[in-house]
Every structure is written in structure tokens, then in C-alpha cells.
Amino acid sequence: MRILATSGLMVGAMIGMTGCVQLTAPDKPIVINLNINIKQEVVYRLDGDAKDLINEEADIF
């Protein structure tokens, strides 16, 4: 009986502490300014044997 009374008291206290959440749409549109610079560097290294093979068989490339 004591557990029931305690849990009832806790539930009552928790109901009293609940808040109110309101969601409203903004009056003005949302503006997002994006200034993005993208720089890409491609670095490649070719093995000596592969480089020689490409030079020998240049007509297939």
C-alpha cells in the first residue's frame, strides 16, 4: 500500500512539472549564405616499370 501511495504521489508531481512546447513557423524565410571554395589536387606517382611499359606501348593509349 505504501508503494502505491508513493508512486501515485510521484505521478502527480510529474504531471505538475510537464511543460508546454510550441512550434511556430518563422515569419521570414530562412536564408542560408554559402561561400564555398573547393580546391582539388590530384597527385599521382607511376612506378618506373609501368612508365616504361606505357612509353613502349604508347600507340594503345
Buried (B, 14 or more C-beta within 10 A) or exposed (E): EEEEEEEEEEEEEEEEEEEEEEEEEEEEEEEEEEEEEEEEEEEEEEEEEEEEEEEEEEEEE
